Amino acid sequence: MKDDELIITNEEVMSDSRAAEPSAAPKDSVSTESGGSKTEASGSAPSQRQEATFREALERQAREEDSRHGHDISIIKILGGDFFTAQILRRQIWLMLLIACFVVFYISNRYSCQKSLLEIDKLKKELTDVKYKALSTSSRLTEVSRQSHVIDRLKENRDSTLHIADQPPFIIQVPEQ
């Protein structure tokens, strides 16, 4: 134990219990003095009182330690874990848990947003590739479907007797009945 901590001895507890008792001694206890120290010979009542005063002394010491730790916060106490026994932290535990939940939510939200942005970039790249492919396919189709190319292919394959017209087209008028 440190020198500045409160050390509770059996004699202090006995003196505290004597100070708390009334001046008249109970009937079932006998007080004897031998060698300058008082001892009580009694039943279970004084031992219960002694236990109660000892508990009170321990509680008092704990309160004094808590009040002492609240004012002198240092790096050594934080790293050693003494900081987490302070009364301030015990009172603010729900706030710290709420902050921790917000931090977890923030990190998970950022991760999901980054994942969505990567997916969007991937889809944009895929869309531009598909647009270029559709444009090149459309231009090839336009080139292949020209009348001159169609007729040339048919001549090469000798499948048809189609040829380019020598005369311009003319309109046939059908009378209505």
C-alpha positions in Angstrom: 0.0 0.0 0.0 1.1 3.6 -0.5 2.0 5.8 2.4 -0.7 8.4 1.6 -3.5 5.9 1.6 -5.8 5.5 4.6 -4.9 2.4 6.6 -7.6 1.1 8.8 -6.5 -0.9 11.8 -8.5 -3.0 14.2 -7.8 -0.5 17.0 -9.3 2.4 14.9 -12.4 0.3 14.3 -12.7 -0.5 17.9 -12.3 3.2 18.8 -14.9 4.1 16.2 -17.3 1.5 17.6 -16.7 2.8 21.2 -17.4 6.4 20.1 -20.6 5.3 18.4 -21.9 3.4 21.4 -23.6 5.2 24.3 -21.7 5.9 27.4 -23.3 3.1 29.4 -22.0 -0.3 28.6 -24.5 -3.0 27.8 -25.4 -5.6 30.4 -24.0 -8.6 28.5 -20.6 -7.1 27.8 -17.7 -6.9 30.2 -15.0 -4.3 29.7 -11.6 -5.2 31.0 -8.4 -3.2 30.8 -5.1 -5.0 30.7 -1.8 -3.3 29.8 -3.3 -0.1 28.7 -5.6 -1.6 26.1 -9.3 -2.2 26.4 -10.9 -5.4 25.2 -14.5 -6.3 25.3 -15.8 -9.8 26.0 -19.3 -10.0 24.8 -21.6 -12.0 22.6 -22.4 -11.5 18.9 -23.7 -7.9 19.1 -20.3 -6.1 19.4 -18.8 -8.2 16.6 -21.7 -7.2 14.3 -21.2 -3.6 15.3 -17.5 -4.0 14.7 -18.2 -5.5 11.3 -20.6 -2.6 10.5 -18.1 0.1 11.5 -15.4 -1.7 9.5 -17.7 -1.6 6.5 -18.4 2.1 7.0 -14.7 2.8 7.3 -14.0 0.9 4.0 -16.8 2.8 2.3 -15.4 6.1 3.6 -11.9 5.1 2.3 -13.4 4.3 -1.1 -15.1 7.6 -1.3 -11.9 9.4 -0.4 -10.0 7.5 -3.1 -12.7 8.4 -5.6 -12.5 12.0 -4.8 -8.7 12.0 -4.9 -8.6 10.3 -8.4 -11.0 12.8 -9.9 -8.6 15.7 -9.6 -5.2 14.4 -10.5 -5.5 12.7 -13.9 -2.2 11.8 -15.5 -1.1 9.7 -18.4 0.2 7.0 -16.1 -3.2 6.7 -14.4 -5.0 6.6 -17.8 -2.7 3.9 -19.2 -2.7 2.0 -15.9 -6.5 1.9 -15.9 -7.0 3.9 -12.7 -8.8 6.5 -14.7 -11.7 4.1 -15.4 -12.5 3.6 -11.7 -13.2 7.3 -11.3 -16.6 8.4 -10.3 -16.9 10.7 -13.3 -16.6 7.8 -15.7 -19.1 5.7 -13.7 -21.7 8.4 -13.9 -21.1 9.0 -17.6 -21.1 5.3 -18.7 -24.3 5.6 -20.7 -22.9 8.6 -22.6 -19.7 6.7 -23.4 -21.7 3.7 -24.6 -23.8 6.0 -26.8 -20.7 7.6 -28.3 -19.3 4.2 -28.9 -22.5 3.2 -30.7 -22.3 6.3 -32.9 -18.7 5.6 -33.7 -19.5 2.0 -34.8 -22.5 3.4 -36.8 -20.3 6.0 -38.5 -17.6 3.5 -39.4 -20.2 1.0 -40.8 -22.0 3.8 -42.7 -18.8 5.0 -44.2 -17.8 1.5 -45.3 -21.2 0.9 -47.0 -20.9 4.3 -48.7 -17.5 3.5 -50.1 -18.7 0.2 -51.2 -21.6 1.8 -53.0 -19.3 4.4 -54.7 -17.0 1.6 -55.9 -20.1 -0.2 -57.3 -21.3 3.0 -59.0 -17.8 3.6 -60.6 -17.8 0.0 -61.9 -21.3 0.3 -63.4 -20.4 3.7 -65.0 -17.3 2.1 -66.7 -19.4 -0.8 -67.8 -22.1 1.5 -69.2 -19.5 3.5 -71.3 -18.1 0.3 -72.6 -21.6 -0.9 -73.6 -22.3 2.5 -75.3 -19.1 2.3 -77.3 -19.9 -1.2 -78.4 -23.4 -0.3 -79.4 -22.2 2.7 -81.4 -19.6 0.6 -83.2 -22.2 -2.1 -83.9 -24.7 0.4 -85.2 -22.1 2.0 -87.5 -21.1 -1.4 -88.9 -24.8 -2.3 -89.5 -25.4 1.0 -91.3 -22.4 0.4 -93.5 -23.4 -3.2 -94.3 -27.0 -2.3 -95.0 -26.3 0.3 -97.7 -27.9 -0.6 -101.0 -24.7 -0.8 -102.9 -23.1 -3.2 -100.4 -26.2 -5.4 -100.4 -26.3 -5.7 -104.2 -22.5 -6.4 -104.3 -22.9 -9.2 -101.9 -25.8 -10.7 -103.8 -23.8 -10.6 -107.0 -20.8 -12.3 -105.2 -23.0 -15.1 -103.9 -25.1 -15.4 -107.2 -28.2 -15.8 -105.2 -30.3 -13.2 -106.9 -30.8 -11.4 -110.1 -31.3 -8.0 -108.5 -29.4 -5.1 -110.0 -29.4 -1.3 -109.8 -32.3 0.2 -111.8 -31.4 2.0 -115.0 -34.7 4.0 -115.1 -36.0 6.2 -112.3 -39.0 4.9 -110.4 -42.4 6.1 -111.5 -45.8 6.4 -109.8 -48.7 4.2 -110.8 -52.0 5.7 -110.2 -54.9 3.4 -109.5 -58.4 4.9 -110.1 -60.8 4.6 -107.2 -64.0 2.6 -107.9 
